[in-house]
Amino acid sequence: MNKSVGHVLVILVTTANKEEAVRIGKEMVDAKLAACANIILGVQSIYRWKGKVVKAQEALLILKSTRPRYRALEKAIKAMHTYETPEIIALPVKEGLDQYIGWVCSETHN
């Protein structure tokens, strides 16, 4: 197993629309804070916000990055995001193709 696999994270970020997801995703890749950005459109979200249940159409931005880059990534997303409290959550990668894991690490190395 590639020892770098424990450093790789998948970060989920919901956004108000496709344009916001593209803008944030492109900036994170350009800044080498993420190796890759995927965008899923048409996400139906239901959540409680300020005492009300809200239903919203959102886009889901999926970023691949590493633990050492996470804090800078989170800060950069928060600065660009239109939501007061954006969803920015990181999930650890337990296994992955060695070549892909190596690529994510090399693309986010500063």
C-alpha positions in Angstrom: 0.0 0.0 0.0 1.1 3.5 -0.8 2.1 5.2 2.5 0.8 8.5 1.1 -2.8 7.2 1.0 -3.4 8.3 4.6 -2.6 11.9 3.6 -5.3 12.1 0.9 -8.7 13.7 1.6 -12.0 14.0 -0.3 -13.6 17.3 0.5 -17.3 17.9 0.0 -18.6 21.4 -0.5 -22.2 22.3 -1.4 -22.7 25.5 -3.3 -25.6 27.6 -4.4 -25.2 26.9 -8.1 -22.9 25.5 -10.8 -21.2 28.9 -11.3 -20.1 29.1 -7.7 -18.9 25.4 -7.7 -16.9 26.1 -10.9 -15.4 29.3 -9.5 -14.3 27.7 -6.3 -13.1 24.5 -7.9 -11.0 26.3 -10.5 -9.4 28.5 -7.8 -8.6 25.6 -5.6 -6.9 23.7 -8.5 -5.1 26.8 -9.7 -3.7 27.5 -6.2 -2.6 23.8 -5.9 -4.9 23.4 -2.8 -6.7 20.6 -4.6 -5.5 18.3 -7.4 -9.0 17.8 -8.8 -12.5 19.2 -8.6 -15.7 17.4 -9.7 -19.1 19.0 -9.8 -22.4 17.3 -9.5 -25.4 19.4 -10.5 -29.0 19.1 -9.4 -28.4 18.1 -5.8 -31.6 18.4 -3.8 -30.8 19.4 -0.2 -33.1 19.5 2.8 -31.7 21.0 6.0 -32.7 23.1 9.1 -31.3 26.6 9.0 -32.2 29.3 11.7 -35.2 27.3 12.9 -36.7 26.6 9.4 -36.6 23.5 7.2 -35.2 24.6 3.9 -35.3 22.7 0.5 -32.7 23.9 -2.0 -31.3 23.0 -5.3 -27.5 23.0 -5.0 -24.4 21.9 -6.7 -21.9 19.5 -5.0 -18.2 20.3 -5.4 -15.9 17.3 -4.7 -12.3 18.1 -4.2 -9.3 15.8 -3.8 -6.5 17.2 -1.6 -4.2 16.3 1.2 -4.1 16.7 5.0 -1.2 19.2 4.9 -3.2 21.5 2.5 -6.6 21.2 4.2 -6.5 24.3 6.5 -5.4 26.6 3.6 -8.1 25.0 1.4 -10.8 25.4 4.0 -9.8 29.1 4.6 -9.8 29.8 0.8 -13.2 28.2 0.2 -14.7 30.0 3.1 -13.4 33.3 1.8 -15.0 32.7 -1.7 -18.2 31.0 -0.6 -21.5 32.9 -0.6 -23.0 30.9 2.3 -22.6 32.2 5.9 -21.8 28.7 7.1 -20.8 26.6 4.1 -20.5 22.8 4.2 -16.8 22.0 4.0 -16.2 18.5 5.2 -13.2 16.3 4.6 -13.3 12.5 4.4 -10.1 10.4 4.7 -9.1 8.1 1.9 -8.4 4.7 3.2 -7.4 3.0 -0.1 -6.7 4.1 -3.6 -4.8 3.4 -6.8 -1.1 4.1 -6.0 -0.6 6.2 -9.2 -3.7 8.3 -8.4 -2.7 8.9 -4.8 0.8 9.9 -5.9 -0.7 12.3 -8.5 -3.0 14.0 -5.8 0.1 14.4 -3.5 2.3 15.8 -6.3 -0.4 18.2 -7.6 -1.0 19.7 -4.1 2.7 19.8 -3.0 3.7 23.4 -2.5 
